[in-house]
Amino acid sequence: MNDAGLTLSPQCTLRDADELKSSLAALVEAPHDITVDASSVERIDTASLQLLVAFVATRNASGRAVRWSAPSETFMTCAMRLGLRGPLQLDAAV
């Protein structure tokens, strides 16, 4: 199975949301698994996490997988504080 990826930038904030949205939109219909590398994330806000939740949900609804690669402590903490570990499927993060 092919696997494509997306590397999140260190700063994932409202200021960067349009770029993130474009990147996710380009991958949402990809027929192969998508791996999101969140290892460099130093700062992430609710807007970016909401985009990622929508991306994961849309892909799951179509039977397409999203995998997480080494999410940073910051990423995991922010997702947990907002109750998004489940919707982002972070329990399976590598």
TIVO-2410 file (N, C-alpha, C; in nm, 3 decimals):
# residues 94
REC num residu      c1      c2      c3 atome chaine
REC   1      M   0.084  -0.118   0.000     N      A
REC   1      M   0.000   0.000   0.000    CA      A
REC   1      M   0.088   0.124   0.000     C      A
REC   2      N   0.059   0.218  -0.086     N      A
REC   2      N   0.132   0.345  -0.090    CA      A
REC   2      N   0.103   0.427   0.033     C      A
REC   3      D   0.198   0.509   0.071     N      A
REC   3      D   0.181   0.593   0.188    CA      A
REC   3      D   0.239   0.729   0.155     C      A
REC   4      A   0.159   0.833   0.162     N      A
REC   4      A   0.207   0.969   0.139    CA      A
REC   4      A   0.209   1.041   0.271     C      A
REC   5      G   0.272   1.156   0.272     N      A
REC   5      G   0.282   1.224   0.399    CA      A
REC   5      G   0.267   1.375   0.392     C      A
REC   6      L   0.249   1.428   0.511     N      A
REC   6      L   0.241   1.572   0.532    CA      A
REC   6      L   0.319   1.601   0.659     C      A
REC   7      T   0.409   1.697   0.652     N      A
REC   7      T   0.484   1.738   0.769    CA      A
REC   7      T   0.429   1.871   0.816     C      A
REC   8      L   0.382   1.873   0.940     N      A
REC   8      L   0.329   1.997   0.997    CA      A
REC   8      L   0.445   2.089   1.034     C      A
REC   9      S   0.423   2.218   1.016     N      A
REC   9      S   0.526   2.316   1.049    CA      A
REC   9      S   0.533   2.336   1.200     C      A
REC  10      P   0.643   2.392   1.248     N      A
REC  10      P   0.654   2.417   1.392    CA      A
REC  10      P   0.544   2.508   1.447     C      A
REC  11      Q   0.499   2.602   1.366     N      A
REC  11      Q   0.394   2.695   1.407    CA      A
REC  11      Q   0.267   2.665   1.329     C      A
REC  12      C   0.168   2.610   1.394     N      A
REC  12      C   0.039   2.579   1.332    CA      A
REC  12      C  -0.066   2.666   1.400     C      A
REC  13      T  -0.081   2.786   1.350     N      A
REC  13      T  -0.172   2.882   1.412    CA      A
REC  13      T  -0.270   2.935   1.309     C      A
REC  14      L  -0.362   3.016   1.354     N      A
REC  14      L  -0.461   3.076   1.265    CA      A
REC  14      L  -0.393   3.146   1.147     C      A
REC  15      R  -0.281   3.205   1.174     N      A
REC  15      R  -0.203   3.274   1.070    CA      A
REC  15      R  -0.165   3.178   0.957     C      A
REC  16      D  -0.143   3.052   0.992     N      A
REC  16      D  -0.098   2.951   0.896    CA      A
REC  16      D  -0.210   2.860   0.847     C      A
REC  17      A  -0.332   2.886   0.891     N      A
REC  17      A  -0.444   2.794   0.865    CA      A
REC  17      A  -0.475   2.779   0.716     C      A
REC  18      D  -0.464   2.884   0.638     N      A
REC  18      D  -0.494   2.872   0.494    CA      A
REC  18      D  -0.397   2.776   0.425     C      A
REC  19      E  -0.271   2.784   0.462     N      A
REC  19      E  -0.171   2.694   0.403    CA      A
REC  19      E  -0.197   2.550   0.445     C      A
REC  20      L  -0.229   2.529   0.573     N      A
REC  20      L  -0.260   2.395   0.620    CA      A
REC  20      L  -0.384   2.341   0.551     C      A
REC  21      K  -0.486   2.423   0.539     N      A
REC  21      K  -0.610   2.381   0.473    CA      A
REC  21      K  -0.583   2.339   0.329     C      A
REC  22      S  -0.502   2.414   0.258     N      A
REC  22      S  -0.467   2.379   0.120    CA      A
REC  22      S  -0.392   2.246   0.113     C      A
REC  23      S  -0.299   2.227   0.204     N      A
REC  23      S  -0.222   2.102   0.207    CA      A
REC  23      S  -0.313   1.983   0.234     C      A
REC  24      L  -0.403   1.999   0.329     N      A
REC  24      L  -0.495   1.890   0.363    CA      A
REC  24      L  -0.593   1.863   0.249     C      A
REC  25      A  -0.642   1.969   0.185     N      A
REC  25      A  -0.736   1.953   0.073    CA      A
REC  25      A  -0.673   1.875  -0.041     C      A
REC  26      A  -0.543   1.896  -0.062     N      A
REC  26      A  -0.474   1.825  -0.170    CA      A
REC  26      A  -0.460   1.675  -0.141     C      A
REC  27      L  -0.470   1.637  -0.014     N      A
REC  27      L  -0.452   1.498   0.025    CA      A
REC  27      L  -0.580   1.425   0.065     C      A
REC  28      V  -0.688   1.497   0.084     N      A
REC  28      V  -0.808   1.437   0.142    CA      A
REC  28      V  -0.864   1.323   0.059     C      A
REC  29      E  -0.853   1.330  -0.072     N      A
REC  29      E  -0.908   1.225  -0.159    CA      A
REC  29      E  -0.803   1.124  -0.203     C      A
REC  30      A  -0.681   1.135  -0.153     N      A
REC  30      A  -0.576   1.040  -0.193    CA      A
REC  30      A  -0.618   0.898  -0.159     C      A
REC  31      P  -0.598   0.805  -0.251     N      A
REC  31      P  -0.644   0.668  -0.228    CA      A
REC  31      P  -0.557   0.588  -0.131     C      A
REC  32      H  -0.441   0.639  -0.099     N      A
REC  32      H  -0.348   0.569  -0.011    CA      A
REC  32      H  -0.349   0.631   0.129     C      A
REC  33      D  -0.288   0.562   0.222     N      A
REC  33      D  -0.278   0.613   0.359    CA      A
REC  33      D  -0.196   0.743   0.360     C      A
REC  34      I  -0.231   0.830   0.453     N      A
REC  34      I  -0.158   0.955   0.472    CA      A
REC  34      I  -0.094   0.951   0.610     C      A
REC  35      T   0.034   0.979   0.615     N      A
REC  35      T   0.104   0.990   0.743    CA      A
REC  35      T   0.131   1.136   0.770     C      A
REC  36      V   0.086   1.182   0.886     N      A
REC  36      V   0.108   1.321   0.926    CA      A
REC  36      V   0.221   1.322   1.029     C      A
REC  37      D   0.328   1.392   0.996     N      A
REC  37      D   0.443   1.405   1.085    CA      A
REC  37      D   0.423   1.533   1.167     C      A
REC  38      A   0.396   1.516   1.295     N      A
REC  38      A   0.372   1.629   1.385    CA      A
REC  38      A   0.487   1.646   1.483     C      A
REC  39      S   0.603   1.591   1.450     N      A
REC  39      S   0.716   1.591   1.543    CA      A
REC  39      S   0.778   1.728   1.565     C      A
REC  40      S   0.761   1.819   1.469     N      A
REC  40      S   0.822   1.952   1.481    CA      A
REC  40      S   0.730   2.058   1.540     C      A
REC  41      V   0.607   2.021   1.570     N      A
REC  41      V   0.509   2.119   1.618    CA      A
REC  41      V   0.552   2.175   1.754     C      A
REC  42      E   0.570   2.306   1.757     N      A
REC  42      E   0.605   2.376   1.881    CA      A
REC  42      E   0.486   2.455   1.934     C      A
REC  43      R   0.396   2.489   1.843     N      A
REC  43      R   0.278   2.569   1.880    CA      A
REC  43      R   0.165   2.532   1.785     C      A
REC  44      I   0.048   2.503   1.842     N      A
REC  44      I  -0.069   2.471   1.759    CA      A
REC  44      I  -0.193   2.525   1.829     C      A
REC  45      D  -0.282   2.582   1.751     N      A
REC  45      D  -0.403   2.640   1.811    CA      A
REC  45      D  -0.526   2.560   1.769     C      A
REC  46      T  -0.638   2.603   1.823     N      A
REC  46      T  -0.764   2.532   1.801    CA      A
REC  46      T  -0.801   2.528   1.653     C      A
REC  47      A  -0.777   2.636   1.580     N      A
REC  47      A  -0.814   2.639   1.438    CA      A
REC  47      A  -0.741   2.529   1.360     C      A
REC  48      S  -0.614   2.513   1.385     N      A
REC  48      S  -0.537   2.410   1.314    CA      A
REC  48      S  -0.582   2.271   1.356     C      A
REC  49      L  -0.608   2.252   1.483     N      A
REC  49      L  -0.656   2.122   1.529    CA      A
REC  49      L  -0.793   2.090   1.471     C      A
REC  50      Q  -0.878   2.190   1.456     N      A
REC  50      Q  -1.009   2.168   1.395    CA      A
REC  50      Q  -0.995   2.124   1.249     C      A
REC  51      L  -0.903   2.184   1.177     N      A
REC  51      L  -0.878   2.143   1.039    CA      A
REC  51      L  -0.832   1.998   1.034     C      A
REC  52      L  -0.745   1.961   1.125     N      A
REC  52      L  -0.695   1.824   1.129    CA      A
REC  52      L  -0.805   1.724   1.167     C      A
REC  53      V  -0.892   1.762   1.259     N      A
REC  53      V  -1.006   1.676   1.296    CA      A
REC  53      V  -1.096   1.655   1.175     C      A
REC  54      A  -1.126   1.761   1.103     N      A
REC  54      A  -1.211   1.750   0.984    CA      A
REC  54      A  -1.145   1.661   0.878     C      A
REC  55      F  -1.015   1.675   0.862     N      A
REC  55      F  -0.940   1.593   0.766    CA      A
REC  55      F  -0.949   1.445   0.803     C      A
REC  56      V  -0.922   1.413   0.928     N      A
REC  56      V  -0.927   1.274   0.975    CA      A
REC  56      V  -1.068   1.218   0.958     C      A
REC  57      A  -1.169   1.295   0.998     N      A
REC  57      A  -1.308   1.248   0.988    CA      A
REC  57      A  -1.349   1.224   0.844     C      A
REC  58      T  -1.312   1.313   0.754     N      A
REC  58      T  -1.347   1.299   0.612    CA      A
REC  58      T  -1.280   1.177   0.553     C      A
REC  59      R  -1.154   1.158   0.583     N      A
REC  59      R  -1.083   1.040   0.532    CA      A
REC  59      R  -1.141   0.912   0.589     C      A
REC  60      N  -1.172   0.911   0.718     N      A
REC  60      N  -1.230   0.791   0.779    CA      A
REC  60      N  -1.365   0.757   0.719     C      A
REC  61      A  -1.445   0.857   0.691     N      A
REC  61      A  -1.578   0.835   0.632    CA      A
REC  61      A  -1.567   0.769   0.494     C      A
REC  62      S  -1.453   0.788   0.429     N      A
REC  62      S  -1.430   0.729   0.297    CA      A
REC  62      S  -1.346   0.602   0.306     C      A
REC  63      G  -1.321   0.555   0.428     N      A
REC  63      G  -1.243   0.434   0.445    CA      A
REC  63      G  -1.095   0.452   0.419     C      A
REC  64      R  -1.045   0.574   0.433     N      A
REC  64      R  -0.904   0.602   0.409    CA      A
REC  64      R  -0.835   0.635   0.542     C      A
REC  65      A  -0.716   0.585   0.560     N      A
REC  65      A  -0.646   0.599   0.688    CA      A
REC  65      A  -0.560   0.724   0.697     C      A
REC  66      V  -0.550   0.774   0.819     N      A
REC  66      V  -0.454   0.879   0.855    CA      A
REC  66      V  -0.372   0.823   0.969     C      A
REC  67      R  -0.243   0.831   0.954     N      A
REC  67      R  -0.151   0.784   1.059    CA      A
REC  67      R  -0.071   0.903   1.110     C      A
REC  68      W  -0.028   0.893   1.233     N      A
REC  68      W   0.051   1.000   1.296    CA      A
REC  68      W   0.192   0.950   1.320     C      A
REC  69      S   0.288   1.034   1.287     N      A
REC  69      S   0.428   1.000   1.308    CA      A
REC  69      S   0.488   1.093   1.413     C      A
REC  70      A   0.524   1.035   1.524     N      A
REC  70      A   0.598   1.104   1.631    CA      A
REC  70      A   0.544   1.243   1.667     C      A
REC  71      P   0.417   1.254   1.704     N      A
REC  71      P   0.365   1.385   1.741    CA      A
REC  71      P   0.442   1.442   1.861     C      A
REC  72      S   0.473   1.569   1.853     N      A
REC  72      S   0.548   1.635   1.961    CA      A
REC  72      S   0.466   1.637   2.089     C      A
REC  73      E   0.535   1.660   2.198     N      A
REC  73      E   0.468   1.671   2.328    CA      A
REC  73      E   0.368   1.786   2.326     C      A
REC  74      T   0.407   1.896   2.264     N      A
REC  74      T   0.317   2.012   2.252    CA      A
REC  74      T   0.189   1.975   2.178     C      A
REC  75      F   0.205   1.906   2.066     N      A
REC  75      F   0.089   1.865   1.987    CA      A
REC  75      F  -0.004   1.776   2.070     C      A
REC  76      M   0.054   1.676   2.133     N      A
REC  76      M  -0.026   1.583   2.213    CA      A
REC  76      M  -0.096   1.652   2.330     C      A
REC  77      T  -0.025   1.742   2.398     N      A
REC  77      T  -0.083   1.813   2.512    CA      A
REC  77      T  -0.200   1.900   2.469     C      A
REC  78      C  -0.182   1.974   2.360     N      A
REC  78      C  -0.291   2.061   2.312    CA      A
REC  78      C  -0.412   1.979   2.268     C      A
REC  79      A  -0.387   1.870   2.198     N      A
REC  79      A  -0.498   1.784   2.154    CA      A
REC  79      A  -0.571   1.726   2.275     C      A
REC  80      M  -0.496   1.684   2.375     N      A
REC  80      M  -0.556   1.626   2.495    CA      A
REC  80      M  -0.638   1.730   2.570     C      A
REC  81      R  -0.586   1.851   2.586     N      A
REC  81      R  -0.657   1.956   2.659    CA      A
REC  81      R  -0.789   1.992   2.592     C      A
REC  82      L  -0.794   1.979   2.461     N      A
REC  82      L  -0.917   2.011   2.389    CA      A
REC  82      L  -1.006   1.888   2.368     C      A
REC  83      G  -0.965   1.775   2.423     N      A
REC  83      G  -1.045   1.653   2.409    CA      A
REC  83      G  -1.045   1.596   2.269     C      A
REC  84      L  -0.933   1.613   2.196     N      A
REC  84      L  -0.929   1.571   2.056    CA      A
REC  84      L  -0.842   1.449   2.028     C      A
REC  85      R  -0.792   1.385   2.132     N      A
REC  85      R  -0.712   1.264   2.108    CA      A
REC  85      R  -0.793   1.158   2.034     C      A
REC  86      G  -0.918   1.139   2.074     N      A
REC  86      G  -1.004   1.042   2.007    CA      A
REC  86      G  -1.037   1.082   1.864     C      A
REC  87      P  -1.093   1.202   1.844     N      A
REC  87      P  -1.126   1.242   1.707    CA      A
REC  87      P  -1.006   1.245   1.612     C      A
REC  88      L  -0.887   1.272   1.667     N      A
REC  88      L  -0.767   1.271   1.583    CA      A
REC  88      L  -0.705   1.132   1.574     C      A
REC  89      Q  -0.758   1.039   1.649     N      A
REC  89      Q  -0.707   0.901   1.653    CA      A
REC  89      Q  -0.559   0.897   1.690     C      A
REC  90      L  -0.525   0.972   1.794     N      A
REC  90      L  -0.387   0.982   1.837    CA      A
REC  90      L  -0.342   0.865   1.924     C      A
REC  91      D  -0.434   0.782   1.968     N      A
REC  91      D  -0.394   0.669   2.052    CA      A
REC  91      D  -0.307   0.570   1.975     C      A
REC  92      A  -0.316   0.573   1.844     N      A
REC  92      A  -0.235   0.483   1.762    CA      A
REC  92      A  -0.110   0.552   1.709     C      A
REC  93      A  -0.081   0.672   1.757     N      A
REC  93      A   0.035   0.747   1.709    CA      A
REC  93      A   0.164   0.672   1.737     C      A
REC  94      V   0.253   0.681   1.642     N      A
REC  94      V   0.383   0.612   1.654    CA      A
REC  94      V   0.488   0.709   1.702     C      A
***
